[in-house]
């Protein structure tokens, strides 16, 4: 029976932890604040405070790893890395700090949660794991640098590494309710490029499947295989929540309506195949497209959650 250590046990980490607990697997997690640690422990997760933005984060992670390793005993320890990189730069110093802490006592498996942003703009073409990476933003470059660092670490310590290139995540509690209530504009759907997404619960399932069944060195694109545009996504969510459709703008107006980061997202267009993921891990998605995912979300509860927050 494996022991799971989730580094960066936020909302996706908690969904993953619940699935692991249902299987009877011991789960450890790390969080950046004492309040989050208390919440995770109340949910039955053996949580540790680890803040990799600070130098002491390395020793904090080493302590969490030792605790998980002690619980695992002779059984395998699988680490899921869910910590996003800092918002600036072309590298991930938090990952570098974390890998240093793991070097002398490495887990048997390391699953890295990355992003499909490493592919850059593919001009709407269908792509798969064989498509060359070509990140055009610092956001994509630091994620690619992180992937390369994880791969090199795995080779150095002779441990199995699995990489996931994840697309946009949605689900209950993760819909753009605030944006829609503010009436923010969207790009004209006729001008909007393709984006891809995965339901949060399916992502949690995939994380455990990758840890359990993926071959060493495996790489998977994580999406539901039914791309649409960002504008179509926002219009579908608005309709599901019975909110007015947002106003639209053209590219000339977009420069004054959207942040530089949002513009960088909108300028990239790709349609991503998930066939390798589904076939090799023998996965059936609970929410194979956006319509199925939205149908499972109670709009009244979603709006109430936003207002209570």
SVG drawing of the C-alpha trace seen along z (x, -y; Angstrom):
<svg xmlns="http://www.w3.org/2000/svg" viewBox="-31 -51 54 54">
<polyline fill="none" stroke="black" stroke-width="0.4" points="0.0,0.0 1.6,-3.3 1.8,-6.4 1.0,-9.7 2.8,-13.0 1.1,-15.9 3.4,-18.9 1.2,-22.0 -2.0,-20.4 -4.5,-23.1 -7.9,-22.6 -6.7,-20.1 -4.6,-18.4 -7.6,-18.0 -9.6,-16.4 -6.8,-14.0 -6.3,-13.2 -10.0,-12.3 -9.7,-9.8 -6.5,-8.3 -8.2,-8.1 -11.1,-6.2 -8.6,-3.6 -7.2,-3.4 -3.9,-5.0 -2.2,-7.2 -1.9,-10.8 0.5,-13.5 0.3,-17.1 2.1,-20.4 0.6,-23.9 2.0,-27.4 0.0,-28.6 -0.8,-27.3 -4.5,-27.8 -4.4,-25.6 -2.4,-22.9 -5.2,-22.9 -7.9,-22.5 -6.1,-19.6 -5.5,-17.8 -9.2,-18.2 -9.8,-16.3 -7.6,-13.5 -4.5,-14.6 -1.2,-14.5 -0.3,-18.1 3.0,-20.0 3.7,-23.7 6.1,-24.1 6.8,-27.5 9.3,-27.0 9.3,-30.7 11.7,-31.0 15.1,-29.3 13.7,-27.3 11.2,-25.7 13.8,-23.1 14.2,-21.9 10.5,-22.0 9.9,-19.8 12.7,-17.4 10.8,-17.0 7.5,-16.3 9.2,-13.8 10.8,-12.0 7.4,-11.8 5.8,-10.3 8.7,-8.0 8.5,-6.7 4.8,-6.0 5.5,-4.2 8.1,-1.9 9.0,0.6 6.0,-0.4 6.4,-2.8 6.2,-6.6 4.7,-8.6 5.1,-12.3 2.7,-14.6 4.2,-18.0 1.4,-20.5 3.3,-23.7 3.1,-26.3 6.3,-28.4 6.7,-32.0 4.8,-34.5 8.0,-36.0 11.2,-34.7 12.1,-31.9 13.0,-29.3 11.4,-27.8 13.5,-28.4 10.9,-26.8 11.1,-23.5 14.9,-23.7 14.7,-24.2 12.3,-21.3 14.3,-18.9 17.4,-19.7 15.4,-18.6 14.4,-15.3 17.9,-14.4 19.1,-12.3 15.8,-10.6 13.9,-10.5 10.4,-9.1 10.0,-6.1 7.8,-8.1 7.6,-11.8 4.5,-13.1 5.0,-16.7 2.0,-18.8 3.0,-21.1 1.2,-23.0 0.4,-22.7 1.6,-26.3 5.0,-24.8 3.7,-24.3 3.2,-28.0 0.9,-29.1 0.1,-26.2 -2.3,-28.4 -5.3,-26.1 -3.6,-22.9 -4.2,-19.5 -1.2,-18.5 -0.1,-15.6 2.9,-14.6 5.1,-14.4 4.6,-18.1 7.8,-20.1 7.6,-22.6 7.9,-26.2 7.0,-28.4 6.7,-32.1 6.1,-33.6 8.1,-33.5 5.1,-31.6 5.8,-28.8 9.5,-29.0 9.7,-28.6 7.4,-25.6 9.6,-24.0 12.7,-24.7 10.9,-23.0 10.1,-19.9 13.7,-19.6 14.9,-20.1 12.6,-17.3 13.7,-14.9 17.4,-15.6 16.8,-15.1 15.0,-11.7 18.0,-10.5 20.5,-11.6 18.7,-9.9 17.4,-7.0 13.8,-7.5 10.7,-7.4 9.3,-10.7 6.0,-11.3 5.1,-14.6 1.6,-16.0 1.0,-18.9 -2.3,-20.2 -4.8,-22.5 -7.3,-24.9 -9.0,-23.5 -12.7,-24.0 -15.3,-22.5 -17.5,-23.2 -16.0,-26.1 -13.7,-26.9 -16.0,-28.7 -15.3,-32.4 -18.4,-33.6 -16.8,-36.9 -15.7,-37.9 -19.2,-37.2 -20.9,-39.1 -18.6,-42.1 -19.7,-42.0 -16.2,-41.9 -15.8,-41.8 -14.7,-38.8 -13.0,-38.6 -15.4,-38.2 -15.9,-34.4 -15.2,-34.6 -11.7,-35.9 -10.9,-33.7 -8.4,-30.9 -8.8,-27.4 -8.3,-26.5 -8.5,-23.2 -9.7,-22.2 -10.1,-19.4 -12.6,-19.0 -10.9,-19.2 -12.3,-15.8 -10.9,-14.2 -7.6,-15.8 -7.5,-14.3 -8.2,-10.9 -5.5,-11.3 -2.9,-12.3 -3.4,-9.0 -3.6,-7.0 -0.3,-8.5 1.3,-7.7 0.0,-4.2 0.2,-3.0 2.3,-5.3 5.6,-3.9 8.7,-5.7 9.4,-8.8 5.9,-9.0 4.5,-12.3 0.8,-13.1 -1.3,-15.9 -4.2,-16.3 -7.5,-17.6 -10.9,-16.3 -10.1,-16.2 -13.0,-18.6 -11.4,-22.1 -13.4,-25.2 -12.5,-28.9 -12.2,-30.9 -15.1,-33.0 -17.3,-30.0 -16.4,-28.7 -17.3,-31.9 -20.6,-32.1 -21.4,-28.5 -20.7,-29.2 -22.9,-32.4 -25.7,-30.5 -25.4,-27.7 -25.5,-30.2 -28.4,-32.1 -26.3,-35.2 -26.3,-37.8 -23.8,-37.0 -20.7,-39.2 -20.1,-42.0 -17.6,-41.3 -14.6,-43.3 -12.4,-43.0 -8.6,-42.7 -8.1,-46.5 -10.3,-47.0 -8.8,-44.0 -5.5,-45.8 -7.4,-48.2 -9.7,-45.6 -7.4,-42.7 -4.3,-42.3 -1.0,-41.4 -1.2,-37.9 -4.7,-37.4 -3.7,-38.7 -0.9,-36.2 -3.4,-33.4 -5.7,-34.7 -2.9,-34.9 -2.2,-31.2 -4.4,-28.7 -4.1,-24.9 -6.3,-21.8 -4.9,-19.1 -5.4,-15.3 -5.8,-13.2 -5.7,-9.8 -2.3,-8.9 -3.5,-9.6 -6.8,-7.7 -5.2,-4.7 -2.1,-4.2 -3.6,-4.8 -6.9,-3.1 -8.9,-6.1 -12.6,-6.9 -13.3,-10.5 -16.2,-11.4 -16.7,-14.6 -15.6,-14.0 -16.7,-17.5 -17.7,-20.9 -21.4,-20.2 -21.1,-17.1 -19.0,-19.0 -21.3,-22.0 -24.4,-19.7 -22.9,-18.3 -22.6,-21.8 -25.5,-23.2 -25.7,-26.9 -27.5,-28.0 -24.9,-26.5 -22.1,-28.0 -23.5,-31.5 -24.1,-31.1 -20.5,-29.9 -19.3,-33.0 -21.4,-35.4 -20.4,-33.7 -16.8,-34.0"/>
</svg>
